[in-house]
């Protein structure tokens, strides 16, 4: 397959130089970024901004500017030993201090690769930063990046009563938007009122998967090492509120799920009788080196994606978890409140949850959601 030449928004900005009209050379700017904020030659975007403007600060999200912090880990403020710039954390209890720093700048840039799932926190770091900049009258610029898993909206729509930092707005599980499109959509529909500029990518289409481009792959977070991992993530991230391993601590996070007590073969037999387009299930065994069941041998199921276009991660995970729940008395929701935040409602943790009946209700609200997001598209099919 011939790969497509794609220019991320940062490269488009570099080509335009100061003729982009965003800010003057003397402008004091900040950058919200992480290891994915690079040009196609892997040059960091902070180098680009330091040439075009006066770059005075970096801002970190979950996992940190260097991407070396595990999920949910502490992300402190510090001085970066490579750039010499102060790094202010927008993730955690001290994030308001970072937002106050943004208010002192002439412009704030955002350049991070999103995966296209509602649970992913980078998009909420972005929108909270947009709110801070709107309040201070500071322009906000998103350097867009190509889709990781294509822009196909799928899954349920979050009930605002369950809004959290793993699902803040009434969006689909698979949002169907690039990070720049998401900024446009939320700025308008949530009435943020930010002075927003999105620099689109060049060469992008809605059905594109990241590894179909010529761009080098940089893991967007420690547990997303491949595009296929990112594709199953909108489904198997739902395991985080259960006593099942989600594959963290293995070479296949989110693609392998299991537990020492799992009746994997029985689950696969039941799943084979249910709709499961675009994937196959395989019995496997693994011993996680971290996270749940660290050092314990797990009986597991690996999801093998055979057709990315037809694979539906959310529905697949619902069926998988429902089968395991029915077959294994050991199964439990270890954190029902968190699970409900991920799911976007408390329907899933209910003892009366009917998987197939629930899946049958998804199409109508999803179609309405798609109508709402279409005006904010930057790319064609």
N, C-alpha and C positions, 0 to 999 in steps of 0.2 A: 504494500500500500504506500502510495506517495504521500508524504506528510505535507501539511499545509504550512506555508510561511505566515506566521502571525507576529504582529508587533504589539506588545502590551502598551497600555496607556503611557507608561513612563518613557518608552522609546519614542512614541509619538510626540510627547512633550519635548524630549531632547532634540528631535529634528526641528521642531518649531522654534526652540530657543526662546529668547526674550521677546520674540515677535508674537508669542502666544497671548500677550495682553493680560495675563493673570496678575502679575505683580512686577514691581520694578527691581532692578539689581540690588538696590539697598534694602529691600524688604527683609524683615526678620521673620523667618519661617520655621515651622516645626514639622516633623514627619512622624506619623504613626506607622510602624512597619515591623517586619520580622524577617527571617531568612529568605522568604519568598519574594521580597522586594528587590528584585534584581533585573537587569537588562538581559537580553538573549545571550550575551557573552559573559553573564554572571557578575558583571560589575554592579556593586550595590547602588541603589537609587539614591542613597544619601550622598554619594559622590557627585551624582548629577545635580542634585539640588544645591550642594555646596558650591558648585561652579556657577549656577544660574542666579542664586540668591545668597542671602546671609543666613545659613542654617545654624540655628542656635540651640535646638533641643530635639531629642528623640522621645517618642512616647511608645510604651509597650502595652501589649494586650496580654491575654492568657498565653502562657508558654514563653513569654519574654521576647525581647528584641532579637536575641540569639537563638531562640527556639529550644532552649535547654532545660526548661522547667516542665515537669509532668503536669497532667491535667489537674486543675484545681490547686496547684502549688502556689506558694508565696512568690509574688513578683515584686521585688523591692525597687526603690529609687536608688540610683547609683551613677557613677561617672564611667562611661564606656571607655575601656582601656585602648581601643583601636582608634576611635574618632576623637576622643577627648571630650565628647559632648555629654551633658547631663541627660540621663534617661529617667523619665517620670512614668510611673505605673498608672495605667487606667484600669487595672484589674485588681479588685480587692477593696478593703475598707478605706484605703488612703487615696482613692481615685479622684476625689473632689479637689485635692491639691494639684493634681495634674491638669484638671479642667481650668483651675485658676491660672495656671501657667499659660495655657492656650489663649486665655483672654488677653494676655500681654503681647501677643504676637500680631504680625500684620497678615498672616495667612497660615493655615494648617493644611498639610497634605496627608493623604491616606493612601498607602500602597501595600496591600496584603492579598494573598491568594485565598479566596473563599472556596468551600467545597460544594455549596449549593444546598445545604441541609439546614432546617430550622434550628436544630440544636446547637449549631456552631456559633461560638460566642463572638467571633471577630466582627460580625455584622452589627452586634449590639454595642460593642466598643465604638464602632464607627458612628452609629446613630446617637449615642450618648455624647460623643465628642461634637457631633453636629449641633446638638441642643446647646452645649456649652458655648460653641462658637456663635450660634444664633443670638444667644443672650448678650454676648459681648460685641456683636457686630463684626466678627472676624470671618472673612471668607474661608470657605472649606472646599478643597479640591480632591476629588477621588481619581486616582490613576487606575483606570479599569484594567481588569485581567480577564483572560478567556475563561469560559466555563470549564470546570473540572470534570463534570459528569453530564454535560449537555444541559440545556435549559428546558427541561420537561417537568412542568408542575405535576406533582403526584402526592397522594396521601390525604390525610384529613386536614382540616383547618382548625387552628388553635382557638379555643374558647378564651376570650380575654380575661375571664375570671381566674385563669391558670397562668397568667403572664409571669414570666421570670426571665433570668438571664440565659436560660437555655430554650427560650421560646417566648419572645416579648410581644409579638404582634400577631393578628389573625392571618397568618400566612400558611401555605401548605408545607408539609414536611419536606418535600423536595420543592424548593421555592420557585424554580423555573426562571431565576434571574441571575445575572452576573452581579458582582458586588456593586458596580456602578449603577446598574438598573435598580437594584434594591435601594440604594441611597435616594435615587429619584422618586421611587414609589413611596417610600416612607416619609421623605421630606414633604411630599404633597398630601398624602392621605392622613398622616398623623399631625399635620399642621405644624411642623417644626419651624418652618420659616427661615431656614438656613440659606445664606448666600452661597449656593452650591454650584460648582462646576464639575462636570464629569468629563475626563479626557478618554474617549472611547479607544478601544483596540482597533487595529487594522487587520483585516483578513479573517474575522470571526463570523461564524454562523451559529444559529441557535442549537443545532444538533451536534456540535463539535464536542469531542472528548479531548481532554488535555493532551493525552499521549498520541493524538492524531496530528499534533502540531510539531513544528521543528524546535519548539522551546524546550530547554532542559528542565527536567522534573526536579523540583525542590519540595521536600515534604512540607505540607502546610502546618502540620503539627506532629509530635513524636509518634502518635499511633496511627498516622495515615501515610504509610510508606509507598502506596501505589494507587493508581487510578481505580482499579477494581475494588480495593479496600474502601476508597471514597464512595464507590457506587453502592456497596452493601450497607454502608454506614447509616443512611437514612432509615434503615430497617433495624439492624442489629444493635444500634445505639440504645434501643429500648431495653436491652439486657442490663443496663447500668443500675437500674433500681431493683434488680432481682438477685437471687443467689446462684445464678449461672455465670460462668466465666464468659466474657465477651471476646476472648482470644488475646487480650492484652498480655504481654509477657511472652509472646510467641512471634514467629515471623509472619503470621497471618492474622493480625488483629482484625476483629469484626467479621472476618471470613470464616473463622472457626469459633464454634461455641461449644460449651460442654460443662461437665461437672463429674466428680468421682462416682456419683450415684446415677448419672443419666442413662436411661434405657435408649441408647442412640439408635440401635437397629430397629426397635419398635417404632420410634419416631419417624425414621426414614420411610418405613413401610406405610405409615399413615399419611405422610406428606406426599408420597408418590401417587396416592389416590385423589389428591386435591389439586386444583389449578396451580401451576408453578412454571409459567412461561419463562424461558430464557435462562434457566439454571438447572443444575443437577445437585443431588446431595450425596455425600460420601461419608461413611463411618470412618472415624479417625481417632487417634489417641495422642495426647500431648501433655507435657508437664510445664506449666508456666514458670518462668524465671522471675516474675514479679506479678503484682496485682492479685486478684482472687485466686485461691488455691495454689499459691506460690509453693513450688516444690512437690505438689501432689499430682499424681497421675490422673488425668481426666479422660473420661470417655466422651467423645465429641462428634460433632457433625461439621463437615466443611461444606460451604456453599461454593460451588463452581459455576461461574457465570459463563453461559454458552452463547447468549445473544443479548448484548447490552441494550439494544433498542427496546426489546420486548420485556426485559427483566424489570420487575416492580418490587423494589426492596422493601417498602413499607408493608404491602400485603403479604409478601413472603415471610417477613419476620412475625407478623401477627399470626399467621397459620402455624409457623414453627413453634412459637411460644404457647399458643393455645393447645397444640398437640402435646407438648412437653408437660404443660400444666395438668392436662387430663390424665396422662399416663404415670406421672411421678409424684407421689405424695410428698416427696422431699422438697418439691419446688415451693418457693415462697417469694413474695415481694418484700425485700429487706427494707425498702424505703418507699412506701406507697405514695407519700406526698411528693417525693422527687419524681417517681415514676409518672404520676399524674401531670407534673409540669412538663416532662418530656413528651408525653402523649398528647398534651393539650386539653385534657379533660380527665375526669375520674372514671370514665366508662370502662377502661381497660382493667383496672384493679378490682372491679366489681365481680362478685362470685357469679353473677347472672350474665356476664359478658358472652355474647354469641358472636363468634368470629365472622362467619359467613354472612349473617344478617347485618353486621356492622359494615363489612366491606361493601355490601350492596347499597349502602346509604352514601357512599363517598362521591359518586359521579356528579350529582347535582350541585353541591356546594363547590366542588372543584371547578366546574364549568363557570360558575359565577365568579370565582376567584380569578380564573384566567381572563375573563372579560375586564376585570379591574386592573390587572397588571399590564395588559397589552399596550395601553397608551404610553407606557414608560420604557418600552423596548428600544434598544439602540441597534439591534442587529436583526437581520432577516433570517428566515428559515434556511 
